Amino acid sequence: MARLLGYITRRLNQLAGLLAMLLILYIAGHILLEIAMRLFGASTFVLDEFVGYAVATLTFLGLGYSLERGSLIRVSVLLDKLPRRLHWLPELASTLLALFSFATLAWYWGHNVWRSYQRGTVSDTLAETPLWLPEGMVLLGMLLLCLTLLARALSLAAGDVPTTAKGEG
């Protein structure tokens, strides 16, 4: 079960990482387009809004991907003091705490997304973007992180030692 969930989350995180990479390319392209247009006295008028949505989306979509690859900042003062065979215990505790925290955040954020959708809330800009779209992408990233944390917790509980930082594991 833990291995299957781990496989699924790895594939989903790869897809999310690819989407985050494409969003970075979009941001660069939009900024270059805006620069070129301003040379001729024109503008898209949505640069800051759409780039902001893209940055929020790629940040949250990249969390699970970063966690899997050991790219998140870690403070390992406690782990350094423990024998290697006991590392799984604080790893499991911190993973469960992070899972609880992000699941709670995702729950409330999901209510916010649903409320925006039901009310038809749009941005106060020229584009009038339905706010549930960018909010929903952030929620998707949070849910993917929760799934990744769950897979990690199950893996730790099963005795597997997932890679936790570059060079470890």
C-alpha positions, 0 to 999 in steps of 0.5 A: 500500500505504502509503495503504491501510494509512493509511486502514485505521488512520485508520478503526480509530483513529476507532473506538478513539477513539469507544470511548475516549470512550464509556469516559469516559462510562461512568466518569462514569456509574459514579462518579455511580451510586456517589455516589448509591448511597452516599447510601443506604448501598449500593455497587456494590463494583466502582467502583475495579476497573472504572474502573481497567480502563476507564482502562487501556483508554481510555489504550491505545486512544487512543494511535494516535488521538493519534499520528495527530492530533499530540496526543502530546508531542513533543520537536523539538529535533533537528528544529528544527535540521534543514532541513525537507526532512530532517525525514523521516529522524529522523521515520522513525528515531523511528517505527521505534524506537517501533514496535520498542519497542511491538511488543516490549511487545505481544509479551510482553503478548500472552503474558501475556494468553494465559497469563491466559486459559489459566489462567482467572485472575480478579481477587481482587475480588467481581466475579472478572473474568477478567483476560484481558478488560481485559488483552486490551483493553490489548493491542488498543490496543498492536497498534493503535498498532503498526499506526499506527506501521507505516503512518506508517513506510511513509508516511514511507519513501514520501516522504509527510509525515504531520501530526506536530503541530498545524499541521505537515505 
